Amino acid sequence: MNVSSLKLAFRILVRRKVFTAISLVGITLTLVVLVIATAILDNSFAPGGPEPRLDRTLMVKTIGLNGPHGTGTISPGWGFLQQTIRNLPNAELVSVYAFPAVAVIYDGSRRIESQVKQTDGDYWRILQFHFVEGGPYSEADNQADRAVVVVSETLRDQIFGRQHVVGRAINVGDRRYRIIGVVSPVSITRDAAYGRMWAPIGSINSEERTDIVGRFNALVLARSRADIPALQREFQERVNRIPITNPNEFTSIRAGLDTAFESFARDLVDNRREHATLIVQGAFAGVALLFMILPALNLITLNLSRILERAPEIGVRKAFGAPSSALVTQFVVENVLLTLIGGAIAFVFALVVVRELAGTVPYIDGELSLNFRVFAYGMLVAIFFGILSGVYPAWKMSRLDPVNALRGGSL
């Protein structure tokens, strides 16, 4: 492929405006959906935002219980997590936090419903929030059950407007908390980091201390990515050693110390980790491939029709000695150029859509980002899309007989 091929391809696309417009609409709509889906997946499972070390952060979000009367999946309890994640070898930091709970904030005569996520102090060391005011509470604050709270910028603006609020007090339920920090909004796709208000877990009552199931999740920061398999094996061995106190209710426990994607997959396929990741990855790949093949087939049909219109041109070039490889290359170049233009347009549209989602959809407080990695994925998809829909028409074009082509013959 050279500059002259690109120039010729561009002139042909400009000359055939209707075909180019129809093709661009189909390509752009397809790629907009794929780019947005990629952005959401990237913001969920790739390091970034308050989770810059997500590639070596493991989590425990659910456990499965098998019993004589059936199976169930639920959040782990405090007792389960203390037995399985504390003092794990090669773990840099360990944190336990509670599943977000509904919280009612009273501000004078106003009643504001929000959510509170109770965490320990190490939660703020594993995750790295951007504080626009103040800072986080410590493990000492957590152990002392101090009435302090961190709020998101979105919640601060809802309650106080754009004011400096560190040091001010708010009534949450029947308790009065002092605001010690304000963080930038976090997207709901960042499951462990997302929240609107964070407070210490504080003291745990005697009943919860031994619970296998309950209301907690856990984060484990590995010292390096190479330590993850060993951490997961040690965790599993600890799970297997947990005694079953009531075999009439359940006889075995399933749980895993998972990466972000493994945890997501576990939730989708009922906690079967040995198959969950492959199943979900296969499903995503299948949907993406299907979503690309259908418009590619439509584009192949359009391209075949375009070949018939260009039969005299092809016949002339073959009569003057143009090799089939040059004609195939030219047609593929035209198609790839068309899809790259569609990809660029799609990326701009996706950027607008993502910003609108971040600004208007409830709970997507943080701005979803289309970073360079997402852009690169989008361009690779566009190139693959262009080659996929151009190879067969190009091959058919190369088989045109020059005489029949000059007479306007068919394929």
C-alpha positions in Angstrom: 0.0 0.0 0.0 1.4 3.4 -1.0 0.3 7.1 -1.1 -1.1 6.8 -4.6 -3.4 3.9 -3.5 -4.7 6.0 -0.7 -5.2 9.1 -2.9 -7.1 6.9 -5.5 -9.2 5.3 -2.7 -10.1 8.7 -1.3 -11.1 10.1 -4.8 -13.3 7.0 -5.4 -15.1 7.4 -2.0 -15.7 11.1 -2.7 -17.0 10.4 -6.2 -19.5 7.8 -5.0 -21.1 10.0 -2.3 -24.3 7.9 -1.8 -22.5 4.6 -1.3 -20.0 6.3 1.0 -22.7 7.9 3.1 -24.7 4.7 3.5 -21.6 2.7 4.4 -20.4 5.3 6.9 -23.8 5.4 8.7 -23.7 1.6 9.1 -20.0 1.5 10.2 -20.4 4.5 12.5 -23.4 3.1 14.4 -21.8 -0.3 14.8 -18.5 1.1 16.1 -20.2 3.7 18.4 -21.8 0.8 20.3 -18.6 -1.2 20.3 -16.5 1.8 21.5 -18.9 2.7 24.3 -19.1 -1.0 25.4 -15.3 -1.1 25.4 -15.1 2.1 27.4 -17.4 0.8 30.0 -15.4 -2.5 30.2 -12.2 -0.6 30.4 -13.5 1.7 33.2 -14.7 -1.4 35.0 -11.7 -3.8 34.8 -8.6 -1.8 33.8 -6.5 0.2 36.3 -7.6 3.8 36.5 -9.3 6.5 38.6 -9.3 5.6 42.3 -8.2 2.0 41.3 -4.7 2.6 39.7 -3.5 -0.7 41.0 -6.5 -2.8 40.0 -4.2 -5.2 38.1 -2.9 -6.5 41.4 -6.0 -5.9 43.6 -8.1 -8.9 44.5 -11.5 -9.0 46.0 -14.0 -11.2 47.9 -17.5 -10.1 47.1 -19.7 -13.2 47.3 -19.7 -16.7 48.7 -21.8 -19.6 47.6 -23.4 -22.1 50.1 -24.3 -25.6 49.0 -26.8 -27.5 51.2 -29.3 -30.3 51.2 -32.1 -28.0 50.3 -30.3 -26.0 47.5 -27.6 -23.5 46.9 -27.3 -19.7 47.4 -25.0 -16.8 46.8 -24.6 -14.0 49.4 -22.1 -11.5 50.6 -19.5 -12.8 53.1 -19.7 -12.1 56.8 -17.1 -10.6 59.1 -16.1 -13.9 60.6 -15.6 -15.5 57.2 -13.3 -12.7 56.1 -11.3 -12.6 59.3 -10.5 -16.4 58.8 -9.6 -16.1 55.1 -7.9 -12.8 54.3 -6.1 -11.7 57.5 -2.3 -12.2 57.4 -2.2 -13.6 53.9 1.4 -14.0 52.8 2.5 -11.6 50.0 -0.4 -9.3 50.7 0.6 -5.7 50.9 -2.6 -4.4 52.3 -6.0 -5.9 53.3 -9.3 -4.0 53.7 -12.8 -4.9 54.7 -15.8 -2.7 53.8 -19.6 -3.0 54.0 -22.0 -3.2 51.2 -23.5 0.2 50.6 -26.5 0.9 52.7 -29.3 3.4 52.4 -28.6 6.5 54.5 -31.0 9.4 55.3 -29.4 12.8 55.7 -31.2 15.5 57.6 -30.3 19.1 56.7 -32.6 21.4 58.5 -36.0 20.7 57.1 -34.7 18.8 54.2 -34.5 15.0 54.0 -32.0 13.6 51.5 -31.6 9.9 50.7 -28.2 8.7 49.8 -25.9 5.7 50.4 -23.1 5.2 52.9 -20.3 2.7 52.5 -18.6 1.7 55.8 -14.9 1.0 55.5 -11.8 0.5 57.5 -8.8 2.8 57.3 -6.8 0.6 54.9 -9.5 1.0 52.3 -8.1 4.5 51.6 -4.6 3.1 51.3 -5.5 0.5 48.7 -7.7 2.9 46.7 -6.3 6.3 45.8 -9.1 8.9 45.6 -8.6 12.4 44.5 -9.5 14.7 47.5 -10.7 18.1 46.5 -11.0 19.0 50.3 -9.5 17.4 53.4 -8.5 13.8 53.5 -9.5 10.3 54.6 -10.0 8.9 58.0 -7.4 6.5 59.4 -7.5 3.0 60.9 -7.3 4.6 64.3 -10.5 6.6 63.5 -12.1 3.3 62.5 -11.0 1.4 65.6 -12.2 4.3 67.8 -15.6 4.4 65.9 -15.2 8.2 65.4 -18.2 10.0 63.9 -16.3 11.2 60.8 -17.4 11.0 57.1 -16.0 11.5 53.6 -18.5 12.6 51.0 -18.4 12.8 47.2 -18.3 16.2 45.5 -21.7 15.4 44.0 -23.3 14.8 47.4 -21.5 17.9 48.8 -23.0 20.1 46.0 -26.5 18.6 46.6 -26.4 19.4 50.3 -24.3 22.5 50.6 -23.7 23.8 47.1 -20.1 24.6 46.0 -18.9 25.5 49.5 -16.0 24.5 51.6 -17.5 21.9 54.0 -14.6 20.2 55.8 -15.3 20.6 59.5 -19.0 21.0 59.1 -21.5 18.5 60.5 -24.3 16.5 59.0 -27.0 14.3 60.6 -27.1 10.8 59.1 -29.9 8.9 60.6 -29.7 9.4 64.4 -26.0 10.2 64.4 -24.1 13.4 63.8 -21.0 13.2 61.7 -18.2 15.6 61.0 -17.1 15.9 57.3 -13.3 15.4 57.0 -12.9 15.0 53.3 -14.5 15.5 49.9 -13.6 13.3 46.9 -14.1 13.7 43.2 -17.0 11.7 41.8 -16.4 8.1 41.0 -18.2 6.2 38.2 -20.5 3.3 39.2 -18.4 1.1 37.0 -15.7 1.2 39.7 -17.5 -1.2 41.9 -15.1 -1.2 44.9 -14.5 2.6 44.8 -17.9 3.9 44.0 -19.8 5.7 46.7 -21.4 8.9 47.7 -20.5 8.8 51.4 -18.0 6.8 53.4 -17.8 6.3 57.2 -15.8 4.0 59.5 -17.1 0.5 60.2 -16.4 1.0 63.9 -17.1 -1.7 66.4 -18.5 -5.1 65.3 -21.1 -6.6 67.5 -20.5 -10.1 69.0 -23.0 -11.8 66.6 -21.4 -10.5 63.5 -17.8 -11.4 64.6 -18.4 -15.1 63.8 -20.8 -14.8 60.8 -20.0 -16.7 57.7 -22.5 -14.7 55.6 -23.3 -11.0 56.1 -22.8 -7.6 54.6 -19.1 -7.2 53.9 -16.7 -7.3 51.0 -12.9 -7.4 51.0 -9.9 -6.0 49.1 -6.5 -7.6 49.0 -3.6 -5.7 47.4 -0.9 -8.2 46.3 2.7 -7.1 46.5 3.1 -7.9 42.8 1.0 -9.5 40.0 3.3 -12.6 40.3 2.0 -13.2 43.8 -1.6 -13.4 42.8 -1.8 -17.2 42.1 -0.2 -18.0 45.5 -2.6 -15.7 47.3 -5.5 -17.3 45.6 -4.3 -20.8 46.5 -3.8 -19.9 50.1 -7.2 -18.2 50.3 -8.8 -21.4 48.9 -7.1 -23.6 51.4 -8.4 -21.4 54.2 -11.9 -21.6 52.8 -11.7 -25.4 52.7 -10.6 -25.4 56.4 -13.6 -23.4 57.6 -15.7 -25.8 59.8 -19.4 -26.4 58.8 -21.3 -25.7 62.0 -24.7 -26.6 60.8 -24.7 -29.3 58.0 -28.5 -29.2 58.0 -28.3 -25.8 56.3 -25.2 -26.1 54.1 -22.5 -28.7 53.6 -19.9 -26.7 51.6 -18.7 -23.2 50.9 -17.6 -21.8 47.5 -15.6 -18.6 47.4 -12.7 -17.0 45.5 -10.1 -14.3 45.9 -10.8 -12.8 42.5 -9.6 -10.2 40.1 -12.1 -7.6 39.2 -13.2 -9.5 36.0 -13.2 -12.9 37.8 -15.5 -11.3 40.5 -17.8 -10.0 37.8 -17.9 -13.3 36.1 -18.5 -15.2 39.3 -21.6 -13.0 39.9 -23.0 -13.8 36.5 -22.5 -17.6 36.5 -23.5 -18.5 40.1 -20.1 -18.5 41.7 -18.4 -21.3 39.6 -15.0 -19.7 39.3 -13.4 -22.6 37.4 -15.7 -21.9 34.4 -16.9 -18.4 35.1 -14.2 -16.4 33.4 -14.1 -18.5 30.3 -17.9 -18.5 29.9 -18.2 -14.7 30.3 -15.2 -14.0 28.0 -16.7 -16.3 25.4 -20.1 -14.6 25.7 -18.6 -11.1 25.3 -16.5 -12.3 22.3 -19.5 -14.0 20.7 -21.7 -10.9 21.1 -19.0 -8.6 19.7 -18.3 -10.9 16.8 -22.0 -11.2 16.0 -22.4 -7.5 16.2 -19.6 -7.0 13.7 -20.5 -9.8 11.3 -24.1 -8.7 10.6 -23.2 -5.1 9.4 -20.1 -6.6 7.6 -22.4 -8.9 5.6 -24.5 -5.9 4.6 -21.3 -4.0 3.6 -20.2 -7.0 1.5 -23.5 -6.9 -0.4 -23.0 -3.1 -1.0 -19.4 -3.7 -2.1 -20.5 -6.4 -4.6 -23.0 -4.1 -6.1 -20.3 -1.4 -6.4 -18.0 -3.9 -8.2 -20.6 -4.3 -10.9 -20.8 -0.6 -11.4 -17.0 -0.4 -11.7 -16.7 -3.3 -14.0 -15.6 -1.2 -17.0 -13.0 0.6 -14.9 -11.7 -2.8 -13.7 -11.7 -4.2 -17.2 -9.6 -1.3 -18.5 -7.0 -1.7 -15.7 -6.7 -5.4 -16.3 -6.5 -4.9 -20.1 -3.5 -2.6 -19.5 -1.8 -5.3 -17.4 -2.8 -4.5 -13.8 -2.2 -7.7 -11.8 -5.1 -9.1 -9.7 -3.1 -8.5 -6.5 -2.9 -4.8 -7.2 -6.7 -4.6 -7.8 -7.4 -6.6 -4.6 -5.1 -4.4 -2.6 -6.8 -1.3 -4.0 -10.2 -2.5 -3.1 -9.2 -3.5 0.4 -7.5 -0.1 0.9 -10.7 1.6 -0.1 -12.7 -0.4 2.4 -10.2 0.0 5.2 -10.0 3.8 4.6 -13.8 3.9 4.7 -14.0 2.1 8.0 -11.2 4.2 9.5 -13.1 7.3 8.6 -16.2 5.7 10.1 -14.1 4.8 13.2 -13.0 8.3 13.7 -16.5 9.6 13.4 -17.7 6.9 15.8 -15.1 7.8 18.3 -16.3 11.4 18.3 -19.9 10.4 18.7 -19.0 7.9 21.4 -17.1 10.7 23.3 -20.3 12.8 23.2 -22.5 9.9 24.3 -20.3 8.9 27.2 -20.1 12.5 28.4 -23.9 12.8 28.3 -24.2 9.5 30.2 -21.8 10.7 32.8 -23.7 13.9 33.2 -27.3 12.7 33.1 -27.7 9.1 34.1 -28.2 8.6 37.9 -25.3 7.2 39.8 -22.8 7.6 36.9 -21.2 10.5 38.8 -17.7 10.1 37.5 -16.9 10.8 33.9 -16.4 7.6 31.9 -13.3 8.1 29.8 -12.3 7.2 26.3 -8.6 7.0 26.8 -5.9 6.1 24.3 -6.3 2.4 25.0 -10.0 2.5 24.2 -9.2 4.6 21.0 -6.6 2.0 20.0 -9.1 -0.8 20.5 -11.6 1.1 18.4 -9.2 1.5 15.5 -8.2 -2.2 15.6 -11.9 -3.1 15.5 -12.4 -0.6 12.5 -9.4 -2.1 10.6 -10.7 -5.7 11.2 -14.2 -4.6 10.2 -12.8 -3.1 7.0 -10.8 -6.1 6.1 -13.6 -8.5 7.0 -16.1 -6.8 4.7 -13.6 -6.1 1.9 -11.7 -9.4 1.3 -14.5 -11.3 -0.4 -15.6 -8.5 -2.7 -12.0 -7.9 -3.6 -11.5 -11.5 -4.4 -14.6 -11.5 -6.7 -13.3 -8.4 -8.4 -10.0 -10.0 -9.2 -11.7 -12.8 -11.0 -13.5 -10.5 -13.5 -12.7 -11.3 -17.1 -11.3 -8.2 -18.8 -13.4 -8.6 -21.9 -16.7 -9.2 -20.1 -15.8 -6.4 -17.7 -15.3 -3.9 -20.6 -18.7 -5.1 -22.0 -20.3 -4.5 -18.6 -20.5 -8.2 -17.9 -21.3 -9.7 -14.5 -19.2 -11.6 -12.1 
